């Protein structure tokens, strides 16, 4: 299993050995955040920014911790990009709300580029096709996000 795919399950891996009360608290917090975003999507932009920033930061940190034999330098570069973008969103919260469409487009570009690199570097044929299609879709949505910010 490659490092990118392992990162998709970051939260369960991080709390796997935690006491039950920690798992319950983290689950409750995730449920509360999800409910706030679903029920108040336009009034919780700050919450969305925090959620996306934390997600990018944790994803990058998990990628740094994963073994990098398959992709070497590319995995480290993408992990650093995720961490930097996540920190930028968290540290620039006031300005990030205005720049949220641009920040989301950048995250989509990074994710798309990472999927395309994964498709070029290795895996079975079906994995490569899936990663290439996923990467292309993310890049298309990033371009749409940048060129049509009102909808974003």
C-alpha positions in Angstrom: 0.0 0.0 0.0 1.5 3.3 -1.0 2.0 6.3 1.4 -0.6 8.5 -0.3 -3.3 5.9 0.2 -2.2 5.3 3.8 -2.7 9.0 4.4 -6.4 8.7 3.6 -6.9 6.8 6.9 -4.8 9.1 9.0 -7.2 9.8 11.8 -8.1 6.1 12.6 -4.4 5.3 12.5 -3.6 8.2 14.9 -6.1 7.1 17.5 -5.9 3.4 17.1 -4.0 2.8 20.4 -5.7 5.6 22.3 -8.0 4.9 25.3 -11.7 4.6 24.5 -12.5 8.0 26.0 -10.2 9.6 23.5 -11.8 7.7 20.6 -15.2 8.8 21.8 -14.2 12.5 22.1 -12.5 12.5 18.7 -15.5 10.8 17.1 -17.9 13.3 18.8 -15.8 16.3 17.7 -15.7 15.0 14.1 -19.5 14.4 14.2 -20.1 17.9 15.6 -17.8 19.5 12.9 -19.5 17.6 10.2 -23.0 18.6 11.4 -22.0 22.3 11.6 -20.7 22.2 8.1 -23.7 20.4 6.7 -26.4 22.5 8.6 -24.7 25.9 8.3 -22.5 25.7 5.2 -22.4 29.4 4.4 -22.1 30.7 7.9 -19.3 28.3 8.9 -16.6 29.3 6.5 -14.2 29.8 9.4 -14.9 26.2 10.6 -14.4 25.0 7.0 -11.1 26.8 6.8 -9.9 25.3 10.1 -11.1 21.8 9.0 -9.4 22.0 5.6 -6.2 23.4 7.1 -6.0 20.7 9.8 -6.8 18.0 7.2 -4.0 19.1 4.9 -1.6 19.4 7.9 -2.4 16.0 9.3 -2.2 14.4 5.8 1.2 15.9 5.2 2.5 14.8 8.6 1.2 11.3 8.0 3.0 11.2 4.7 6.3 12.3 6.3 5.9 9.4 8.8 5.2 6.8 6.1 8.0 4.9 4.4 9.1 6.5 1.2 10.8 3.6 -0.7 8.4 3.7 -3.6 8.5 7.4 -4.5 11.5 8.8 -2.6 11.9 12.5 -3.1 8.5 13.1 -4.7 6.7 11.8 -1.5 8.7 14.2 0.7 8.0 17.2 -1.6 4.3 16.5 -1.6 4.2 15.9 2.1 6.0 19.3 2.6 3.5 21.0 0.3 0.6 19.6 2.3 2.1 20.7 5.6 2.9 24.2 4.3 -0.5 24.7 2.7 -2.2 23.4 5.9 -0.2 25.8 8.1 -0.8 28.7 5.8 -4.5 28.2 6.0 -4.4 27.9 9.8 -2.1 30.8 10.5 -3.7 33.1 8.0 -7.3 32.5 9.1 -8.5 36.1 8.7 -7.1 36.5 5.2 -7.8 32.9 4.3 -11.6 33.4 4.3 -11.1 35.8 1.4 -8.7 33.5 -0.2 -10.5 30.3 0.5 -11.3 29.5 -3.2 -7.6 30.0 -4.1 -6.4 27.9 -1.2 -8.8 25.1 -2.1 -7.7 25.3 -5.7 -4.1 25.0 -4.6 -4.9 22.0 -2.5 -6.7 20.4 -5.5 -3.7 21.1 -7.7 -1.3 19.5 -5.2 -3.6 16.5 -4.8 -4.0 16.2 -8.5 -0.2 16.4 -9.2 0.5 13.9 -6.5 -2.0 11.4 -8.0 -0.5 11.9 -11.5 3.0 11.3 -10.1 1.7 8.2 -8.4 0.3 7.0 -11.7 3.7 7.6 -13.4 5.8 6.0 -10.7 4.3 2.6 -10.0 1.4 0.4 -9.1 -0.7 -2.0 -11.1 -2.2 -0.9 -14.4 -5.7 -0.4 -12.8 -4.1 1.7 -9.9 -2.3 3.8 -12.5 -5.4 4.4 -14.5 -7.4 5.3 -11.3 -4.7 7.7 -10.1 -4.3 9.3 -13.5 -8.1 9.8 -13.7 -8.3 11.1 -10.2 -5.4 13.5 -10.7 -6.8 14.8 -14.0 -10.2 15.4 -12.3 -8.6 17.3 -9.4 -6.6 19.5 -11.7 -9.7 20.3 -13.8 -11.6 21.2 -10.7 -8.7 23.3 -9.5 -8.7 25.3 -12.8 -12.5 25.7 -12.6 -12.1 26.9 -9.0 -9.6 29.5 -10.0 -11.5 30.7 -13.1 -14.9 30.7 -11.5 -14.5 31.9 -7.9 -18.1 33.0 -7.5 -19.3 29.4 -7.7 -16.4 28.1 -5.6 
